[in-house]
Amino acid sequence: KMRKENPSLKDIAIYSFNTRNRARLEVSLDKLSDPRGSPTLDEVALFAREFRFCLEEAMGEKADNIEIEASTAGAEREIRLPDELERFAKFPMRVNFRNGSTNGVERNEQLIMDFKNLDRDVDVTEWRLADVKANRWVDKRGKIMPLRRADKDRVIKIALDDLKQVSMHLDV
């Protein structure tokens, strides 16, 4: 209803919705037209006002007891698998994945990678190491070196079921 009545919110979607102590609603927003999915502060404030209005309309005075916290999904937001992989493919991602097991103990690994492809027929994703600080190496003199050509070109295939968590990565 809010998006129909207010065209400024037409490309704003709810990313997550949580309740705390039955008196607080936490809403994270996603701007579908933004490359990183980030709504502006004005859009977040407008959403909160409109949401408050709808809540009061639906609940009457009981809505006065409910606090609303609206925010963006965050700079290092979690990527919904597999739906958002292609949407955010332009950006490096922090990928936590299962990488086999040793003596019956699951081995997990975390790398900063660029998403390249998802083969939906076999549910396998293809990645390459991202050219970010976290993936660069330090030589004997302490100088930070760029990724090696072999590391840049290596394709890492990970089954969709082995992806534990994928989130946006900020290289700061």
Secondary structure, DSSP 8 states (H G I E B T S, - for coil): -HHHH-GGGTTEEEEEEEEETTTEEEEEEEETTSTT----HHHHHHHHHHHHHHHHHHHGGGGGG-EEEEEE--TT-B--TTTTTTTTTTS-EEEEEEEEEETTEEEEEEEEEEEEEEETTTTEEEEEE--SGGG-EE-TTS-EE---HHHHH--EEEEGGGEEEEEE----
